[in-house]
Amino acid sequence: MKIKLTSILVNDQSKALDFYTEVLGFQKKQDIPLGEYRWLSVVSPEGRDDLELSLEPAGSGPALTYQAALYEAGTPLTAFESSDVQRDYDSLVERGVVFKSGPTAAGPTVMAVFDDTCGNWIQIYQVQSP
């Protein structure tokens, strides 16, 4: 088995697509209409083209409750690796991204947490070489 697709809950798929492509720089991979929602995924231009992040509609019920509880608690739903957290932090701040915390050292890792505007806290992290 291998990971090919992982999901993140979003409260608005169109808004999420704009944020993840126009602000974060990911590329749209799949956009297939499925009634009220879409099979919508993005890939990183810095990563493998076959590893997709699905922008999954939170809809209502348990998924929405779960997403809201994580956001309220300030818990990131997912994390993206960065080769330079400070550079990415500065670039995203310039694009208007709101951060809960700036670059912070935690052992051999530097991390920062931002709001994806779609109901999630997202962490970026960089593992420092010894």
GROMACS elastic network, one bead per residue, 0.5 to 0.9 nm:
[ bonds ]
;  ai    aj funct       b0    kb
    3     6     6  0.73715   500
    3    51     6  0.72346   500
    4    50     6  0.62553   500
    4    52     6  0.62010   500
    4    53     6  0.87172   500
    5    41     6  0.86635   500
    5    50     6  0.81850   500
    5    51     6  0.58110   500
    5    53     6  0.58821   500
    5    54     6  0.67945   500
    6    51     6  0.80624   500
    6    52     6  0.64478   500
    6    53     6  0.51513   500
    6    54     6  0.59988   500
    6    55     6  0.89920   500
    7    41     6  0.84577   500
    7    52     6  0.82720   500
    7    53     6  0.54326   500
    7    55     6  0.60853   500
    7    56     6  0.59569   500
    8    53     6  0.70149   500
    8    54     6  0.61765   500
    8    55     6  0.54726   500
    8    56     6  0.56877   500
    8    57     6  0.83464   500
    8    58     6  0.87068   500
    8    77     6  0.73130   500
    8    78     6  0.74714   500
    8   120     6  0.85387   500
    9    54     6  0.83321   500
    9    55     6  0.62158   500
    9    57     6  0.56452   500
    9    58     6  0.50699   500
    9    59     6  0.88083   500
    9    63     6  0.75010   500
    9    64     6  0.81205   500
    9    67     6  0.68639   500
    9    77     6  0.84699   500
    9   118     6  0.82137   500
    9   119     6  0.78609   500
    9   120     6  0.78129   500
   10    13     6  0.62534   500
   10    15     6  0.87524   500
   10    16     6  0.65878   500
   10    55     6  0.61442   500
   10    56     6  0.58616   500
   10    57     6  0.51591   500
   10    58     6  0.54219   500
   10    59     6  0.83990   500
   10    64     6  0.88302   500
   10    67     6  0.82791   500
   10   116     6  0.89989   500
   10   117     6  0.88464   500
   10   118     6  0.51409   500
   10   119     6  0.61380   500
   10   120     6  0.74473   500
   11    15     6  0.84632   500
   11    16     6  0.79730   500
   11    56     6  0.84908   500
   11    57     6  0.59666   500
   11    58     6  0.54391   500
   11    59     6  0.69135   500
   11    64     6  0.79278   500
   11    67     6  0.89007   500
   11   117     6  0.89135   500
   11   118     6  0.53258   500
   11   119     6  0.61297   500
   12    15     6  0.54159   500
   12    16     6  0.60227   500
   12    17     6  0.86475   500
   12    55     6  0.89266   500
   12    57     6  0.67497   500
   12    58     6  0.81286   500
   12    59     6  0.88280   500
   12   118     6  0.62959   500
   12   119     6  0.88192   500
   13    17     6  0.60561   500
   13    18     6  0.86256   500
   13    37     6  0.77721   500
   13    38     6  0.77451   500
   13    40     6  0.76631   500
   13    55     6  0.64272   500
   13    56     6  0.73602   500
   13    57     6  0.63256   500
   13   118     6  0.82750   500
   14    17     6  0.51141   500
   14    18     6  0.63243   500
   14    19     6  0.86954   500
   15    18     6  0.51613   500
   15    19     6  0.62285   500
   15    20     6  0.86230   500
   15   117     6  0.79642   500
   15   118     6  0.70979   500
   16    19     6  0.50661   500
   16    20     6  0.59294   500
   16    21     6  0.83306   500
   16    55     6  0.69905   500
   16   116     6  0.77347   500
   16   117     6  0.75115   500
   16   118     6  0.59826   500
   17    20     6  0.52649   500
   17    21     6  0.59121   500
   17    22     6  0.79707   500
   17    28     6  0.76268   500
   17    40     6  0.79883   500
   17    41     6  0.82784   500
   17    42     6  0.79795   500
   17    55     6  0.75204   500
   18    21     6  0.53975   500
   18    22     6  0.53929   500
   18    23     6  0.72696   500
   19    22     6  0.54802   500
   19    23     6  0.50364   500
   19    24     6  0.65084   500
   19    25     6  0.84505   500
   19   116     6  0.70943   500
   19   117     6  0.75978   500
   19   118     6  0.85261   500
   20    23     6  0.58800   500
   20    25     6  0.63978   500
   20    26     6  0.57169   500
   20    27     6  0.79266   500
   20    28     6  0.87000   500
   20    42     6  0.75912   500
   20   116     6  0.80491   500
   21    24     6  0.56620   500
   21    27     6  0.55786   500
   21    28     6  0.68938   500
   21    42     6  0.76791   500
   22    25     6  0.55422   500
   22    26     6  0.75559   500
   22    27     6  0.87764   500
   23    26     6  0.82180   500
   23    92     6  0.73624   500
   23    95     6  0.68173   500
   23    96     6  0.87877   500
   23    97     6  0.81497   500
   24    92     6  0.76199   500
   25    44     6  0.74576   500
   25    45     6  0.76623   500
   26    42     6  0.60379   500
   26    43     6  0.55734   500
   26    45     6  0.61862   500
   26    46     6  0.87211   500
   27    41     6  0.85361   500
   27    42     6  0.52470   500
   27    43     6  0.53115   500
   27    44     6  0.62574   500
   27    45     6  0.67120   500
   28    31     6  0.74515   500
   28    40     6  0.77375   500
   28    41     6  0.60833   500
   28    43     6  0.65119   500
   29    40     6  0.74947   500
   29    41     6  0.54292   500
   29    43     6  0.62326   500
   29    49     6  0.83933   500
   29    52     6  0.74604   500
   29    53     6  0.89943   500
   30    38     6  0.89516   500
   30    39     6  0.65228   500
   30    40     6  0.51388   500
   30    41     6  0.50221   500
   30    42     6  0.69752   500
   30    52     6  0.88332   500
   30    54     6  0.85662   500
   31    38     6  0.63211   500
   31    39     6  0.55372   500
   31    41     6  0.67681   500
   32    37     6  0.87834   500
   32    38     6  0.53530   500
   32    40     6  0.65208   500
   33    36     6  0.78157   500
   33    37     6  0.64147   500
   33    39     6  0.63909   500
   33    40     6  0.84483   500
   34    37     6  0.52977   500
   34    39     6  0.66460   500
   35    38     6  0.71868   500
   37    40     6  0.86905   500
   37    56     6  0.87369   500
   37    57     6  0.70325   500
   38    55     6  0.87914   500
   38    56     6  0.82854   500
   38    57     6  0.82537   500
   39    54     6  0.73825   500
   39    55     6  0.77969   500
   39    56     6  0.76232   500
   40    53     6  0.84591   500
   40    54     6  0.57128   500
   40    55     6  0.55609   500
   40    56     6  0.72307   500
   41    52     6  0.60077   500
   41    53     6  0.52726   500
   41    55     6  0.56046   500
   41    56     6  0.83240   500
   42    51     6  0.87216   500
   42    52     6  0.56582   500
   42    53     6  0.53077   500
   42    54     6  0.65548   500
   42    55     6  0.76680   500
   43    46     6  0.86142   500
   43    47     6  0.73595   500
   43    48     6  0.75545   500
   43    49     6  0.60720   500
   43    50     6  0.76368   500
   43    51     6  0.64761   500
   43    52     6  0.50597   500
   43    53     6  0.62741   500
   44    47     6  0.51155   500
   44    48     6  0.71346   500
   44    49     6  0.71836   500
   44    51     6  0.82603   500
   44    52     6  0.80667   500
   44    53     6  0.87598   500
   45    48     6  0.75880   500
   45    49     6  0.74559   500
   46    49     6  0.88109   500
   47    50     6  0.86700   500
   47    51     6  0.76609   500
   48    51     6  0.56590   500
   48    52     6  0.85294   500
   49    52     6  0.73425   500
   53    56     6  0.88473   500
   56    59     6  0.87680   500
   57    60     6  0.88293   500
   57    63     6  0.86220   500
   57    64     6  0.88737   500
   58    61     6  0.83460   500
   58    62     6  0.85763   500
   58    63     6  0.52949   500
   58    64     6  0.50862   500
   58    65     6  0.87773   500
   58    66     6  0.89614   500
   58    67     6  0.74448   500
   59    62     6  0.89223   500
   59    63     6  0.69774   500
   59    64     6  0.62259   500
   60    63     6  0.63573   500
   60    64     6  0.50804   500
   60    65     6  0.76025   500
   61    64     6  0.56018   500
   61    65     6  0.62291   500
   61    66     6  0.86832   500
   62    65     6  0.50298   500
   62    66     6  0.59674   500
   62    67     6  0.85224   500
   63    66     6  0.50941   500
   63    67     6  0.61180   500
   63    68     6  0.85478   500
   64    67     6  0.51200   500
   64    68     6  0.60432   500
   64    69     6  0.84910   500
   65    68     6  0.51870   500
   65    69     6  0.60562   500
   65    70     6  0.86525   500
   66    69     6  0.51968   500
   66    70     6  0.62812   500
   66    71     6  0.86521   500
   67    70     6  0.53118   500
   67    71     6  0.62195   500
   67    72     6  0.86180   500
   67    77     6  0.80096   500
   67   119     6  0.68163   500
   67   120     6  0.70704   500
   68    71     6  0.50918   500
   68    72     6  0.60040   500
   68    73     6  0.85162   500
   68   119     6  0.69877   500
   68   120     6  0.81935   500
   69    72     6  0.51032   500
   69    73     6  0.61163   500
   69    74     6  0.85566   500
   69    75     6  0.86164   500
   70    73     6  0.51263   500
   70    74     6  0.61458   500
   70    75     6  0.51217   500
   70    76     6  0.71143   500
   70    77     6  0.70681   500
   70   120     6  0.76745   500
   70   121     6  0.81303   500
   71    75     6  0.59819   500
   71    76     6  0.73686   500
   71    77     6  0.81519   500
   71   119     6  0.65966   500
   71   120     6  0.57422   500
   71   121     6  0.62618   500
   72    75     6  0.77013   500
   73    76     6  0.89689   500
   74   100     6  0.82706   500
   74   120     6  0.87322   500
   74   121     6  0.67314   500
   75    78     6  0.89583   500
   75   120     6  0.83480   500
   75   121     6  0.63980   500
   75   122     6  0.83246   500
   76    79     6  0.71638   500
   76   113     6  0.71522   500
   76   114     6  0.84439   500
   76   115     6  0.89452   500
   76   120     6  0.66785   500
   76   123     6  0.58804   500
   77   120     6  0.62517   500
   77   121     6  0.60818   500
   77   122     6  0.60399   500
   77   123     6  0.79700   500
   78   120     6  0.85536   500
   78   121     6  0.77310   500
   78   122     6  0.55414   500
   78   123     6  0.63651   500
   78   124     6  0.87173   500
   79   113     6  0.87315   500
   79   122     6  0.57417   500
   79   124     6  0.54367   500
   79   125     6  0.70461   500
   80   122     6  0.76959   500
   80   123     6  0.63006   500
   80   125     6  0.64084   500
   80   126     6  0.88776   500
   81    84     6  0.89220   500
   81    85     6  0.84983   500
   81   123     6  0.85177   500
   81   124     6  0.56867   500
   81   125     6  0.50766   500
   81   126     6  0.59456   500
   81   127     6  0.83274   500
   82    85     6  0.55863   500
   82    88     6  0.73861   500
   82   111     6  0.89985   500
   82   124     6  0.61892   500
   82   125     6  0.56037   500
   82   126     6  0.52091   500
   82   127     6  0.84076   500
   83    87     6  0.87401   500
   83    88     6  0.85729   500
   83   125     6  0.82170   500
   83   126     6  0.59321   500
   83   127     6  0.81583   500
   84    87     6  0.54075   500
   84    88     6  0.62772   500
   84    89     6  0.85322   500
   84   110     6  0.89450   500
   84   125     6  0.83337   500
   84   126     6  0.64488   500
   85    88     6  0.50969   500
   85    89     6  0.58168   500
   85    90     6  0.84784   500
   85   103     6  0.66169   500
   85   110     6  0.68504   500
   85   111     6  0.67053   500
   85   112     6  0.73022   500
   85   124     6  0.67453   500
   85   125     6  0.62617   500
   85   126     6  0.60152   500
   86    89     6  0.50185   500
   86    90     6  0.61220   500
   86    91     6  0.85470   500
   86   102     6  0.83355   500
   86   103     6  0.62068   500
   86   110     6  0.86597   500
   86   111     6  0.89037   500
   86   112     6  0.86894   500
   87    90     6  0.52390   500
   87    91     6  0.61477   500
   87    92     6  0.85993   500
   88    91     6  0.50522   500
   88    92     6  0.60041   500
   88    93     6  0.84642   500
   88   124     6  0.85385   500
   89    92     6  0.52430   500
   89    93     6  0.60833   500
   89    94     6  0.86097   500
   89    97     6  0.88067   500
   89    99     6  0.83951   500
   89   102     6  0.71603   500
   89   103     6  0.72441   500
   89   112     6  0.74083   500
   89   114     6  0.89756   500
   89   124     6  0.85783   500
   90    93     6  0.52005   500
   90    94     6  0.62710   500
   90    95     6  0.88249   500
   91    94     6  0.51829   500
   91    95     6  0.65362   500
   91    97     6  0.89437   500
   92    96     6  0.64748   500
   92    97     6  0.53681   500
   92    98     6  0.82664   500
   92    99     6  0.89296   500
   93    96     6  0.50734   500
   93    97     6  0.50102   500
   93    98     6  0.67497   500
   93    99     6  0.77026   500
   94    97     6  0.73890   500
   97   114     6  0.69381   500
   97   115     6  0.70270   500
   97   116     6  0.76891   500
   97   117     6  0.85328   500
   98   101     6  0.89791   500
   98   113     6  0.88166   500
   98   114     6  0.57020   500
   98   115     6  0.57389   500
   98   116     6  0.81837   500
   98   117     6  0.86711   500
   99   102     6  0.64061   500
   99   112     6  0.73670   500
   99   113     6  0.56667   500
   99   115     6  0.61536   500
   99   121     6  0.87278   500
  100   112     6  0.76770   500
  100   113     6  0.54683   500
  100   114     6  0.54994   500
  100   115     6  0.71750   500
  100   121     6  0.80499   500
  101   104     6  0.75292   500
  101   111     6  0.84671   500
  101   112     6  0.54405   500
  101   113     6  0.53515   500
  101   114     6  0.71471   500
  102   111     6  0.75571   500
  102   113     6  0.68635   500
  102   114     6  0.84691   500
  103   110     6  0.60611   500
  103   111     6  0.52131   500
  103   113     6  0.81503   500
  103   124     6  0.88783   500
  103   125     6  0.86025   500
  104   109     6  0.82465   500
  104   110     6  0.53022   500
  104   111     6  0.53433   500
  104   112     6  0.62893   500
  105   108     6  0.72243   500
  105   109     6  0.58058   500
  105   111     6  0.65556   500
  106   109     6  0.51622   500
  106   110     6  0.59475   500
  106   111     6  0.74706   500
  107   110     6  0.78424   500
  107   128     6  0.88313   500
  108   126     6  0.84546   500
  108   127     6  0.58525   500
  108   128     6  0.52272   500
  108   129     6  0.74275   500
  108   130     6  0.75859   500
  109   125     6  0.66584   500
  109   126     6  0.55226   500
  109   128     6  0.56767   500
  110   124     6  0.83613   500
  110   125     6  0.55763   500
  110   126     6  0.52212   500
  110   127     6  0.65166   500
  110   128     6  0.73012   500
  111   123     6  0.66491   500
  111   124     6  0.55178   500
  111   126     6  0.64017   500
  111   127     6  0.87649   500
  112   122     6  0.83402   500
  112   123     6  0.56273   500
  112   124     6  0.54596   500
  112   125     6  0.66230   500
  113   121     6  0.63199   500
  113   122     6  0.54415   500
  113   124     6  0.63431   500
  113   125     6  0.88042   500
  114   117     6  0.89955   500
  114   120     6  0.82773   500
  114   121     6  0.54853   500
  114   122     6  0.53070   500
  114   123     6  0.64390   500
  114   124     6  0.81478   500
  115   118     6  0.77344   500
  115   119     6  0.74486   500
  115   120     6  0.58535   500
  115   122     6  0.62629   500
  116   119     6  0.67489   500
  116   120     6  0.56311   500
  116   121     6  0.63009   500
  116   122     6  0.66180   500
  117   120     6  0.69743   500
  117   121     6  0.86338   500
  118   121     6  0.89558   500
